[in-house]
Amino acid sequence: MQKYVRFILKSMVAFLILSVLWVLVYRWVDVPATPLMGIRKLQSKQRHIIQHRWIPLSQISKDLQLAVICSEDQRFIEHQGFDKKAIEKAITEHKAGKRLRGASTISQQTAKNVFLWPHRSWLRKGLESYFTFLIETFWSKERILEIYLNSIEMGNGIYGAEAAAQFWFNTSATNLHKEEAAALAAILPNPLLFLANPPSAYTQKRKEWILSQMHNYGTLVFDKKQQNEYKE
């Protein structure tokens, strides 16, 4: 019995050390591939071509950065990885009889995309929370957003802002304008179903909502103090 306990304890310690090192490596090293890319390739019955090209955040349109924040996580700059207000709202709406919706932040989505698998389970959710804590501890908000925008699925075999910009609009991520950026953000809930160009009626409606949120949000500033001063 003691051997099993020691084995479990040693395994837990090893996991903690390796996971921290893994996160620290990605603080400086660009993510070459994600588990989802491999899963999609294995699931595909036909030839599955992955389009993915890493670019630094400075080369990604500010409009796209703002669009995904307004679409997915408007308190991204303020929270520590978990949006308590969004979670509380989701629970309240569920109690009122509405469908339980997700309240995952960009940080949580990044943790899932980079380190874990897409299928929901209590184990994955627990690990997602753990990795979210780690990346919020060791990465800057800019780094989290950079990795998110370079890893997120934006179409069948399309991963990251640069590949998405080229595929959907035949342009670079640097040159995306507001309309195009909002269209890309609009398909994120289901990028295998929704089209950024030409947009469906649903995508167009969501795109218009994102554009209005971008206008209300104002300028994207990563420094929390400056962000609060700007909003005031």
Secondary structure, DSSP 8 states (H G I E B T S, - for coil): -HHHHHHHHHHHHHHHHHHHHHHHHHHHS-----HHHHHHHHH-SS----EE----GGGS-HHHHHHHHHHH-TTTTTSSS--HHHHHHHHHHHHTT--------HHHHHHHHHHS-SS--HHHHHHHHHHHHHHHHHS-HHHHHHHHHHHSB-STTEESHHHHHHHHHSS-GGG--HHHHHHHHHTTT-TTT--BTTB-HHHHHHHHHHHHHHHHH-S--SSHHHHHHHH-
